[in-house]
Amino acid sequence: SFFRIVNLTLVLSNLFFCNNLIALLLSIAVILTSTVTVFAESEGDTFTFDGINYKITSIGDTNTVEVSSNSSYSGNTVTIPETVTSTGGTTYTVTSITNGAFSDNSIIETVILPSSITEIGDIAFMGSSKIQTIVCKADNPPTLGDNVFSYSSHPYLS
């Protein structure tokens, strides 16, 4: 009777050990056969950060992006940050706003630009009729393309 209990205990502990070993081996097999998805980013790729679309303009010593087409942007205030992080996890400096990025937007009232912006493209905010305030944090104002704020309701922007 004593030997049967000891024998049963040994069988159960071996079974428990085997189950744990099998579970461990299966886990290792799953890890070894899993694929890892890496997002390789290239110049020209686009991504969205905090509701604003960006296009990668350079990768390397300096990672930069421009604000790209945002024709359907629906916020009252556009706050462009100095840096953004892509889907792949890379941090980029925002240096420009592309041609027509927010054109014909009838919702935007305020635009806040970071110190890193050096250029605003042609017609970037053209027809954005409700813009009343523009804040530029740069020491040197950005270069403006043609008709950047044309058809704005603000008398100093038209």
Residue pairs with C-beta under 8 A, 6 or more apart in sequence:
38 88
39 86
39 87
39 88
39 89
40 88
41 56
41 59
41 86
41 88
41 90
42 56
42 59
43 56
43 57
43 58
43 59
44 55
44 56
45 55
45 56
45 86
46 53
46 54
46 55
46 56
46 68
47 53
47 54
47 56
47 86
47 87
48 54
49 81
49 84
49 85
49 86
50 81
50 84
51 73
51 75
52 67
52 70
52 73
52 78
52 80
52 84
53 67
53 68
53 69
53 70
54 65
54 66
54 67
54 68
54 84
54 86
54 92
54 94
55 65
55 66
55 68
55 98
56 63
56 64
56 65
56 86
56 92
57 64
57 65
57 66
57 95
57 96
58 64
59 90
62 93
63 90
63 91
63 92
63 93
64 92
64 93
64 94
64 95
65 84
65 86
65 92
65 93
65 94
65 95
66 94
66 95
66 96
66 97
66 98
67 80
67 94
67 96
67 97
67 98
67 101
68 98
68 101
69 98
69 100
69 101
70 78
70 101
70 102
70 105
71 100
71 102
71 103
71 104
71 105
73 102
73 105
73 107
73 108
74 107
75 107
75 108
76 107
76 108
76 109
76 110
77 108
77 109
77 110
77 111
77 112
78 102
78 108
78 110
78 111
78 112
79 112
80 94
80 97
80 111
80 112
80 113
80 114
80 117
81 94
81 114
82 93
82 94
82 114
82 115
82 116
83 91
83 92
83 93
83 94
83 116
84 91
84 92
84 94
85 91
85 92
86 92
93 116
94 114
94 116
94 117
95 116
95 117
95 118
95 119
96 117
96 118
96 119
96 120
96 121
96 142
97 117
97 119
97 120
97 121
97 124
98 121
98 124
99 121
99 122
99 123
99 124
99 145
100 121
100 122
100 123
100 124
100 126
101 121
101 124
101 125
102 108
102 111
102 124
102 125
102 128
103 123
103 124
103 125
103 126
103 127
103 128
104 126
104 127
104 128
105 125
105 127
105 128
106 128
106 129
106 130
107 130
108 125
108 128
108 130
108 131
109 130
109 131
109 132
109 133
110 131
110 132
110 133
110 134
110 135
111 125
111 131
111 133
111 134
111 135
112 134
112 135
112 137
113 120
113 134
113 135
113 136
113 137
113 138
113 142
114 137
114 138
115 137
115 138
115 139
116 138
117 136
117 138
117 142
118 138
118 142
118 143
119 142
119 143
119 144
119 145
120 142
120 143
120 144
120 145
120 148
121 145
121 148
122 145
122 146
122 147
122 148
123 145
123 146
123 147
123 148
123 150
124 145
124 148
125 131
125 148
125 149
125 152
126 147
126 148
126 149
126 150
126 151
126 152
127 150
127 151
127 152
128 149
128 152
129 151
129 152
129 153
130 153
131 149
131 152
131 153
131 154
131 157
132 153
132 154
134 157
136 142
149 157
149 158
150 158
151 158
152 158
